Amino acid sequence: MALNSNIYKALLEDAPTYSHFQKIGITKKHGIAIPLFSLRTKNSLGIGEFLDLIPLIDWLKDLNMHIIQLLPINDIGGDPSPYSALSSCALNPLYLSLAKLLHIEKYPSLLKMMKEFSIENKKPFVDWEKVREFKYSFLENYYNLVFEKIKNTDHFQTFVVQNPWLNEYALFKTLQKNFPNKCWTDFPQELQNITTTDMKKQLELHKNLIDFYIFLQYLCHEQMSSVKKHADSKNILLKGDIPIL
């Protein structure tokens, strides 16, 4: 026998998560679970991207469904498993929708890169290494062209202030690049138990690369925020997943 909403409410009232269930409504909901990397549109570049969620949201609304559960979309570095997260906060830059980046239409060289790589979208699988190499190369070029225009804007500065984890994450990414294929426990000893003073020195020493990784997170945040706003407008819930392995 199906439970009605009053019975659901009675069962949940004593649960620690009751206030959260109140926010989303204590009713039966239907949805789908999907890994973002498998969700491709004609604008994708070899892998599903953040903004590919928008047409999926519209489709689910038409079907009278309520939830999209996404496999983890955290930064996973060189491991293709969505459960191999490097950070609980950082999103995976491979999911950036390059065609929708700010000012992208002003740079013919970048548009040409996208057009040439779009053939990867026809493959029945994600070529992780090829996509990773292309997207990071593309994003480095993009960063060199636009970062100076964006770094002093109130919007970017507010993002940095509101996300204090960014510096440590960006430094870790930088050290990973400088010591490839090494676990952090194999980094030089002085970098394993880093002090506040040492942290400041490292941030200054690697400032350009630190700024690059922070900039990528800003772009990810902007695109996923627009997805969340669209989902809210359609009353579609975005359900997360936890990288537990």
Solvent accessible surface area in square Angstrom, and as a share of the most:
residue,aa,sasa,rsa
1,M,219,0.98
2,A,75,0.58
3,L,67,0.33
4,N,85,0.44
5,S,52,0.34
6,N,113,0.58
7,I,64,0.33
8,Y,60,0.23
9,K,90,0.38
10,A,67,0.52
11,L,122,0.61
12,L,38,0.19
13,E,88,0.40
14,D,141,0.73
15,A,31,0.24
16,P,135,0.85
17,T,64,0.37
18,Y,38,0.14
19,S,60,0.39
20,H,108,0.48
21,F,76,0.32
22,Q,102,0.45
23,K,160,0.68
24,I,75,0.38
25,G,28,0.27
26,I,28,0.14
27,T,84,0.49
28,K,111,0.47
29,K,55,0.23
30,H,103,0.46
31,G,36,0.35
32,I,51,0.26
33,A,68,0.53
34,I,28,0.14
35,P,33,0.21
36,L,2,0.01
37,F,48,0.20
38,S,60,0.38
39,L,27,0.13
40,R,67,0.24
41,T,42,0.25
42,K,186,0.79
43,N,77,0.39
44,S,1,0.01
45,L,6,0.03
46,G,2,0.02
47,I,0,0.00
48,G,0,0.00
49,E,2,0.01
50,F,0,0.00
51,L,34,0.17
52,D,7,0.03
53,L,0,0.00
54,I,48,0.25
55,P,67,0.42
56,L,16,0.08
57,I,0,0.00
58,D,52,0.27
59,W,137,0.48
60,L,0,0.00
61,K,88,0.37
62,D,121,0.63
63,L,86,0.43
64,N,116,0.60
65,M,43,0.19
66,H,49,0.22
67,I,35,0.18
68,I,0,0.00
69,Q,51,0.23
70,L,10,0.05
71,L,42,0.21
72,P,6,0.04
73,I,26,0.13
74,N,17,0.09
75,D,2,0.01
76,I,5,0.03
77,G,19,0.18
78,G,56,0.54
79,D,60,0.31
80,P,64,0.40
81,S,40,0.26
82,P,17,0.11
83,Y,57,0.22
84,S,37,0.24
85,A,35,0.27
86,L,57,0.28
87,S,21,0.14
88,S,102,0.66
89,C,63,0.38
90,A,0,0.00
91,L,35,0.17
92,N,3,0.02
93,P,1,0.01
94,L,3,0.01
95,Y,4,0.01
96,L,0,0.00
97,S,6,0.04
98,L,0,0.00
99,A,39,0.30
100,K,128,0.54
101,L,8,0.04
102,L,102,0.51
103,H,47,0.21
104,I,10,0.05
105,E,116,0.52
106,K,120,0.51
107,Y,31,0.12
108,P,102,0.64
109,S,72,0.46
110,L,2,0.01
111,L,72,0.36
112,K,126,0.53
113,M,48,0.21
114,M,18,0.08
115,K,165,0.70
116,E,113,0.51
117,F,20,0.08
118,S,47,0.30
119,I,118,0.60
120,E,7,0.03
121,N,33,0.17
122,K,172,0.73
123,K,59,0.25
124,P,124,0.78
125,F,115,0.48
126,V,23,0.13
127,D,42,0.22
128,W,41,0.15
129,E,117,0.53
130,K,95,0.40
131,V,0,0.00
132,R,33,0.12
133,E,131,0.59
134,F,24,0.10
135,K,0,0.00
136,Y,43,0.16
137,S,49,0.32
138,F,0,0.00
139,L,0,0.00
140,E,67,0.30
141,N,60,0.31
142,Y,0,0.00
143,Y,13,0.05
144,N,105,0.54
145,L,72,0.36
146,V,0,0.00
147,F,13,0.05
148,E,119,0.53
149,K,110,0.47
150,I,7,0.03
151,K,59,0.25
152,N,113,0.58
153,T,55,0.32
154,D,122,0.63
155,H,106,0.47
156,F,10,0.04
157,Q,78,0.35
158,T,63,0.36
159,F,11,0.05
160,V,44,0.25
161,V,117,0.67
162,Q,129,0.57
163,N,28,0.14
164,P,114,0.72
165,W,61,0.21
166,L,2,0.01
167,N,61,0.31
168,E,118,0.53
169,Y,15,0.06
170,A,0,0.00
171,L,7,0.03
172,F,58,0.24
173,K,15,0.06
174,T,0,0.00
175,L,11,0.05
176,Q,54,0.24
177,K,107,0.45
178,N,67,0.34
179,F,53,0.22
180,P,86,0.54
181,N,162,0.83
182,K,103,0.44
183,C,70,0.42
184,W,134,0.47
185,T,70,0.41
186,D,87,0.45
187,F,8,0.03
188,P,45,0.29
189,Q,121,0.54
190,E,115,0.51
191,L,24,0.12
192,Q,45,0.20
193,N,114,0.59
194,I,57,0.29
195,T,76,0.44
196,T,101,0.59
197,T,83,0.48
198,D,50,0.26
199,M,28,0.12
200,K,136,0.58
201,K,125,0.53
202,Q,32,0.14
203,L,35,0.17
204,E,120,0.54
205,L,127,0.63
206,H,41,0.18
207,K,105,0.45
208,N,101,0.52
209,L,40,0.20
210,I,7,0.04
211,D,27,0.14
212,F,5,0.02
213,Y,14,0.05
214,I,10,0.05
215,F,0,0.00
216,L,1,0.00
217,Q,4,0.02
218,Y,16,0.06
219,L,10,0.05
220,C,0,0.00
221,H,81,0.36
222,E,57,0.26
223,Q,14,0.06
224,M,30,0.13
225,S,47,0.30
226,S,48,0.31
227,V,0,0.00
228,K,101,0.43
229,K,157,0.66
230,H,45,0.20
231,A,0,0.00
232,D,76,0.39
233,S,80,0.52
234,K,64,0.27
235,N,114,0.59
236,I,4,0.02
237,L,53,0.26
238,L,44,0.22
239,K,106,0.45
240,G,59,0.57
241,D,42,0.22
242,I,123,0.62
243,P,40,0.25
244,I,130,0.66
245,L,167,0.83
